[in-house]
Amino acid sequence: MCISTGEAAFSGTIVYCGRQHHPVHGLIHVLGYQNTAVNLTDGPNAMLLHLPTRQLTPRHFLSAGRADDVLHRMVAAAGSAVAAADDIAWMSAEPPPVQVFDHDVYTVLLAADPTAVPAALGQVAPHRRPDLDPDLLRFYADHFPDHTIAVCCFDNADAQRAKPLLLWYSPLDPDRLTVPALDSHTGVAPDLDATVPVDHWVLFSTDQAPSDWGAPVVYPGDMRHSLRGFLPATVVGRHYGRGQTLPNGDFAISHRDLLAGDLDRVERLQPTRR
């Protein structure tokens, strides 16, 4: 459940998207992403995430600090209340061109235009600098207009000790919660006609849910208040796995269906070429 710039194996993926009214930033979505990565290339690698927002900067990335099990705590809450999914719906200020910064074990490149990324790779340290297929970047430019692309570069030594990626943004559509889940682990553009194996926990939350909605998440008592302000009190979710395959695509649900707790309405969303 990831697109990488070189051959890699990803397992045990957890993805989270929450909708909330933040006291400072207003209506936002919060994304969480974590997996176990095995880099199968001889050199650096990177995973790519397409995020439904027009503006993303380093300040939107949240440090997990010592709370590196935060997504696993959400899974523990949701897992006590749900069963595995049997089926899923299907449907088809100006920043610099590329922002480059370090976050946890990654060097991250953020770009509204994916084709601008190669010119910025010189800012990535050689031990993390991946080879990028121009056709892969063109795929993102063609299929995800108005999105921001995050290229998260890592090396072999760092792949196993990454903390969860946590970030917030102003979404293109506040009432549709989407998590990136396109799959291609060979460095080439994903095959949109393929079915792919899944091994994912997919989690959602909303701060407008009624009091009896979802499963409560227990956080450590010493969690920083600045991080806790972006995290949900309750979550819902499903596990997709155990030999299951799905059409290649992202996961999405409308806010209305999420409020109703109807996870049968989670869709497998495929991009359309502009």
TASULCOR-V358340 format. One record per residue. N is the residue number from 1. PSI is psi as a letter, one per 20 degrees, with the letter a starting at -180 (NA if undefined). OMEGA is omega as a letter, one per 40 degrees, with the letter a starting at -180 (NA if undefined). D_LAST is the distance of its C-alpha to the last C-alpha in Angstrom with 1 decimal. Layout:
N;PSI;OMEGA;D_LAST
N;PSI;OMEGA;D_LAST
This chain:
1;l;a;23.4
2;q;i;22.1
3;p;a;20.3
4;q;a;22.8
5;i;i;23.0
6;r;a;26.0
7;p;a;27.9
8;r;i;29.0
9;p;i;30.1
10;p;a;29.3
11;r;i;31.4
12;k;a;32.5
13;p;i;29.2
14;p;i;29.5
15;q;a;26.5
16;p;i;27.1
17;p;i;25.3
18;q;i;27.6
19;p;a;27.2
20;q;i;30.0
21;o;a;31.4
22;q;a;32.7
23;h;i;35.7
24;g;a;34.3
25;i;i;30.5
26;b;a;30.0
27;o;a;27.6
28;r;i;25.9
29;q;i;24.6
30;p;a;26.4
31;p;i;25.1
32;q;a;27.6
33;p;i;27.0
34;q;i;29.7
35;r;i;30.5
36;o;a;33.0
37;p;i;31.7
38;o;a;33.4
39;o;a;32.2
40;j;i;32.9
41;r;i;32.2
42;h;a;35.2
43;b;a;33.6
44;r;i;31.2
45;r;i;28.1
46;q;i;25.4
47;q;a;23.3
48;p;i;19.8
49;p;i;18.7
50;p;a;15.4
51;p;a;16.7
52;m;i;15.3
53;q;a;16.8
54;i;a;16.4
55;p;i;19.8
56;p;a;21.8
57;r;i;25.0
58;h;a;27.9
59;i;i;29.8
60;i;i;27.3
61;p;a;28.6
62;p;i;31.7
63;p;i;34.6
64;h;a;35.9
65;c;i;39.3
66;i;a;41.9
67;l;a;39.8
68;i;i;38.0
69;j;a;38.4
70;g;i;36.7
71;h;i;34.0
72;h;i;36.7
73;h;i;38.7
74;g;i;35.9
75;g;i;35.8
76;h;i;39.6
77;g;a;39.4
78;h;a;36.7
79;h;i;38.2
80;i;a;41.5
81;i;a;39.9
82;r;i;37.4
83;r;i;37.2
84;q;a;34.6
85;p;i;31.7
86;h;a;32.3
87;r;a;28.9
88;q;i;25.5
89;r;a;23.1
90;p;i;19.8
91;q;i;16.5
92;NA;NA;13.3
93;p;a;25.3
94;o;i;23.2
95;r;i;23.6
96;r;a;23.8
97;h;i;20.7
98;p;i;21.9
99;p;a;24.6
100;p;a;27.0
101;r;i;29.7
102;p;i;31.8
103;o;a;31.7
104;c;a;34.1
105;j;a;33.9
106;q;i;30.4
107;p;a;29.3
108;p;i;26.0
109;p;i;23.3
110;p;a;20.9
111;p;i;17.9
112;h;i;15.1
113;o;a;13.9
114;h;a;14.6
115;i;i;15.4
116;i;a;18.3
117;g;a;20.0
118;h;a;22.1
119;i;a;23.9
120;i;a;25.1
121;h;i;26.4
122;i;i;29.8
123;i;i;30.3
124;p;i;30.3
125;q;a;33.8
126;h;a;34.2
127;i;i;35.2
128;j;a;31.8
129;o;a;29.6
130;r;i;27.3
131;p;a;26.0
132;p;i;22.2
133;p;i;20.3
134;h;i;17.9
135;h;i;15.6
136;g;i;15.6
137;h;i;14.5
138;h;i;11.8
139;g;i;10.6
140;g;a;10.6
141;h;a;8.9
142;h;a;5.8
143;i;a;6.1
144;m;i;8.1
145;q;i;7.5
146;i;i;10.9
147;r;i;12.6
148;p;a;15.6
149;p;i;16.3
150;p;i;20.0
151;o;a;21.6
152;o;a;25.0
153;p;i;27.4
154;r;i;30.7
155;r;a;33.5
156;h;a;35.6
157;h;a;38.3
158;i;a;36.1
159;h;a;33.9
160;i;a;36.5
161;k;a;37.4
162;p;i;34.2
163;r;i;34.5
164;q;i;31.8
165;p;i;28.8
166;p;i;29.0
167;q;i;26.8
168;q;a;26.0
169;r;i;23.2
170;o;a;22.2
171;q;i;19.4
172;g;i;16.3
173;o;a;17.9
174;h;a;21.6
175;j;i;22.3
176;o;i;20.1
177;p;a;21.4
178;p;i;19.1
179;p;a;20.3
180;p;a;18.4
181;j;i;19.7
182;q;a;17.5
183;p;i;20.1
184;o;a;20.8
185;k;a;24.1
186;i;i;24.4
187;i;i;22.3
188;r;a;19.5
189;q;a;16.0
190;q;i;16.4
191;o;a;16.8
192;i;i;14.7
193;i;a;17.4
194;q;i;20.2
195;q;a;22.6
196;q;i;24.0
197;q;a;27.3
198;q;i;27.4
199;m;a;30.0
200;q;i;28.8
201;p;i;30.2
202;o;a;27.6
203;q;i;29.1
204;q;i;28.4
205;r;i;30.4
206;p;i;30.7
207;j;i;33.5
208;j;a;33.8
209;q;i;35.1
210;r;a;38.6
211;h;a;41.5
212;j;a;41.7
213;p;i;38.0
214;a;a;37.0
215;p;a;39.1
216;q;i;40.6
217;p;i;39.8
218;o;a;42.8
219;q;i;42.2
220;q;a;44.7
221;h;a;47.2
222;j;i;46.7
223;p;i;42.9
224;p;a;42.1
225;h;a;41.6
226;h;i;38.6
227;g;a;36.7
228;h;a;38.2
229;i;i;36.7
230;i;a;33.2
231;q;a;34.2
232;q;i;34.7
233;h;a;38.1
234;q;i;36.9
235;r;i;34.1
236;q;a;33.0
237;r;i;31.4
238;q;i;31.4
239;p;i;31.9
240;o;a;29.8
241;b;a;31.7
242;l;i;34.9
243;j;a;33.4
244;q;i;30.5
245;q;i;27.1
246;q;i;23.8
247;q;a;20.4
248;p;a;18.4
249;a;i;16.5
250;r;i;17.3
251;q;i;20.1
252;q;i;19.9
253;q;i;22.4
254;q;i;22.8
255;h;i;25.6
256;g;i;27.5
257;h;i;27.7
258;g;i;28.6
259;h;i;31.4
260;i;a;32.7
261;k;a;32.7
262;n;a;31.0
263;i;i;29.3
264;i;i;29.0
265;j;i;25.9
266;p;a;24.1
267;q;i;20.8
268;o;a;19.1
269;p;a;15.5
270;q;i;12.7
271;q;i;9.1
272;q;a;6.3
273;p;i;3.8
274;NA;NA;0.0
